[in-house]
Amino acid sequence: MSGYEDAAPYEQARWHADDTYEPLLSEKDATTVEVESSLPDDLTRDELELPDIPEPEVARHYTRLSQMNYGVESGPFPLGSCTMKYNPKFTEDVAAHPGAQVHPLREDVDQQGVLELCYELQDTLARIGGMDAVTLQPPAGAAGEFTGILVARAYHEANDDDRNEVIVPDTAHGTNFASAAMAGYDVVELPSDDDGRVELEALEAAVGDDTALLMLTNPNTLGLFERDIADIADVVHEAGGLLYYDGANLNSLLGKARPGDMGFDIMHFNLHKTFATPHGGGGPGQGPIGVVADLAAFLPDPQVRETEDGSYERYAPEHSIGRVHEFMGNWLVLVKAYAYILRHGDEGLENVSEMAVLNANYVASQIEYEVPYGPFHHEFVASADADAADVAKRMLDYGVHPPTTKWPEIVDEALMTEPTETETKSRLDDLAAAFNAVAAEDPDALETAPNRTTARRIDQASAARNPRLSWHALDDE
Amino acid sequence: MPYATHPPDELDAMLDAVGVGDADDLFDIPDDVRFDGDYGIDAHTEREARAAVEGTLDGSADRVEFLGGGHYEHYVPSVVDHLSLRSEFLTSYTQYQPEIAQGFLQALFEFQSFVVELSGLAIANASMYDRSTALGEAALLASRVRETSGDTVLVPDSLPDRVRSVLENYTEGPGLAVETYPTADGTVDVDGLRGAVGDDTMLVYAATPNARGLLEPDLSAVADVAHDHDALFCVGSDVVALSLLEAPADYGADVVVGDASVLGMPTSYGMGLGIFACREEFLRQVPGRLVGASEDAADNRAYTLTLQTREQHIRRERATSNICTNQAWVALRTAIHAAWLGPQGLVDLAEECVTGVSELCARLDDLDGITAPVYDGHHFREALVATDVPAADVAAHLRQAGFALRTVDDGGEEYLAVCVTDANRDRVDDLVDAVAAYGGAR
């Protein structure tokens, strides 16, 4: 019988102490200090209670926590639509360069290095996206979406064109819906056709005088290229709307296709996906947006341009929407992404996408689960014959991170898998073996998984029913 | 390609398995939208790429910064880099599989706990992008939880334009208005606030330290004005200041926002870490990630992202926010820095922010033609300085001498602004000398 007991050994670190895997710092030592200050008493607190731990024990605490955490360097991380590829080490060193540590409120003349990098990256991303202008400011992909929608709104308003709807396909990322709603739009959901793509007739029925924007991911979250994209763009543009490209899946198109050439008017780049800046357990990301020429005047303040004397300056575009971050977002992410792009060059970037797509197709060819939609690119969505969440938990026991589960919803028990280009064939074989070993198990047996991770299956319902969100919430126990 | 090369035999085996002769055959892209041009980007070796980017960055001038203005530098101990750069942290994703991500979840839980302790409020999330987006989210939260009608956010007239611009972008969607109440002598004019507030006010915002570097003397009066009109009271601050100051919940804050990148991050051109804390009754309206404690199947305590039905990937257009990727790794760095300092270290660091600027002001005030600070009151890190000659001229002179300082327009008067922390305090003598030298040369 194939089962996790027979698989290659994997065991995540576990620092067991009483009923916890690693005590909180506050459980190791919570110290209350009396606050003495030159300020008057009515401005200050009387005391402050926090852990008081010497540096060696701080180092041990966080080292233990790191050992109880899984990253790309721990093993394959094929989380669909998240592009968890290897993060080149040298980019961290570049970001640590003293020249990157500049205060944003210096005058332009004193921050020429920063501005030159911003200018070059604006230009480079514009060429990669087939766009005319790029803002680097949005601090994450969802912030890029929000910014792009604000730009679209400003454009329509400048044309005295009152439009209140954003159309989003049912397979889109949740952020598309949420970003449109935050910007004040009504969201119209577009059902996919039987092939998993946008259906032109349904789109024609959905667009109209109220359509401000269609948001599209291409390839979509099933990994499928929207082959009708030129017609889709025509339909939206003829209705007076704009077309927004969600850059989450750009890792499949480098050197192969550009959103601007497909008819998109606005796009965001997820630098932490396509350009390999580390995701850091949930950020910092960075979500620059590119736009066509007609929209450039609405981009956030500031943009960076080259002056006649060859220096660089910040300026506010003529009809700027203003700011979406107090400064330039997560600047160090910009530095890392730029270094990554220079390292690769044209051929290297095209090879990134070719290998990302080959690796996805190779894994799909090696697994037992059905993959109902294709031809796919950098990711595929398999359909498990057991509860996909249980499958994912068992895959953890094989020392691989599982795919994104139960989404998109048009695939039953979806396992959305994106191996990325930085896995070797033998690692891809490990990943496929993990899929297949789980597929061979009794679905009921999966409910006890995982067993080899730091924590066993966690009770999600109780966490939500009885929220305990800080040290103090645990004091009473 | 540098980071993924399949040897030729393995590449052939994979292409065979997939059934194509070339990886390019796998791209299902119609010819009319195929890209057959070049980006025009040359490949670089690692050494070349590093030299190219570092060479560009070296184009910025060498300046001793006394800037502040919303972004503050404190010395970051080496332990922060060495621990946070451990790849298990750095290269991980959002904790969608909590069983294999206990380490990061616990670190975020400890970060939330730190913000809870400092704010005095029951709930803190795992991070926002920066202080300005956190304020924007506070306005949106207020519009969701306030029971009576009302659509106006009141902010002080000294709120920096950059922050106000972000706030206005967040509030435009739901049709909220951002209006201003007056300050007097650098702090909240409570009578003026009473005149500005109304039944349509849903949120009153005040910062301490504020944009003039002053600690607000009576925020409980501000809280009373807000609460008398059924508006929420939102306080802006940062985690160093809050280590010394009275917890905002104790004088009536309903929401606390602000910056936590003052700990854990180098200057980094304004990278932020927004904090967001609020009263427990708003729990299900909180934006962003929340880490909670639970139990696993072995009956041990375990951590997990929780109350995710608030979030975009579940609730879509009805989510409390669109935020997905946030600032988790920055929060980890802040938590490590705070742990390294400990409670006394935090209090001492904050106290240094009080004494440092006060000492600099006293020395500048002794110089001819300089009045420092402009406003009476207790300053934190920053203060405005009045100069007999135009402040811009003084700043320009100081720039020639190797310093970076900014000027601030306050009610039509232009002042020099100074910012002192542990990171530049050893250059205060040089700054005073440079200001004195300019005075003598006039």
Interface residues (C-beta under 8 A of the other chain):
Chain A: Q12 H16 D19 T20 Y21 E22 L24 L25 S26 T31 T32 V33 V35 E36 S37 S38 L39 P40 D42 L43 T44 R45 L48 E49 L50 P51 D52 I53 E55 V58 A59 H61 Y62 T63 R64 L65 S66 Q67 M68 N69 Y70 G71 V72 E73 S74 F77 L79 C82 M84 K85 Y86 N87 P88 F90 E92 D93 V94 A96 H97 G99 A100 Q101 V102 H103 P104 L105 R106 E107 V109 D110 Q111 Q112 G113 V114 E116 L117 E120 T124 R127 I128 G130 P139 A140 G141 A142 A143 E145 F146 L150 H173 G174 T175 F177 A178 S179 A180 A181 M182 A183 G184 Y185 V187 L224 F225 R227 I229 A230 L253 G255 K256 A257 R258 D261 M262 H272 A276 P278 H279 G280 G281 G282 G283 P284 G285 D301 I321 G322 R323 V324 H325 E326 F327 M328 G329 N330 W331 L332 V335 Y338 A339 I341 L342 R343 H344 G345 D346 E347 G348 L349 N351 V352 E354 M355 V357 L358 N359 N361 Y362 S365 Q366 P375 H377 A392 K393 L396 H401 P402 T404 W407 E421 T422 E423 T424 K425 L428 T448 P450 T453 T454 A455 R456 R457 I458 D459 Q460 S462 A463 A464 P467 R468 L469 S470 W471 H472 A473 L474
Chain B: M1 P2 Y3 A4 H6 E10 A13 M14 L15 A17 V18 G19 A23 D24 L26 F27 D28 I29 P30 D32 V33 R34 F35 D38 Y39 G40 I41 D42 A43 H44 T45 E46 E48 A49 R50 A52 V53 E54 T56 L57 D58 G59 S60 A61 R63 E65 L67 G68 G69 G70 H71 E73 P77 V79 D81 H82 L83 S84 L85 R86 S87 E88 F89 L90 T91 S92 Y93 T94 Q95 Y96 Q97 P98 E99 I100 A101 Q102 G103 F104 Q106 A107 L108 F109 E110 Q112 S113 F114 V116 E117 A122 I123 A124 A126 S127 Y129 D130 R131 S132 T133 L140 P160 R162 V163 S165 V166 E168 N169 Y170 E172 G173 P174 G175 L215 P217 S243 L244 L245 E246 A247 D250 P266 T267 S268 Y269 G270 M271 G272 L283 R289 L290 V291 G292 A293 S294 E295 D296 A297 A298 D299 N300 R301 A302 T304 T306 L307 Q308 T309 E311 Q312 H313 I314 R315 R316 E317 R318 A319 S321 N322 I323 C324 T325 N326 Q327 A328 W329 V330 L332 I336 A338 A339 W340 G342 P343 Q344 L346 V347 E351 V354 T355 S358 H378 R399 A404 R406
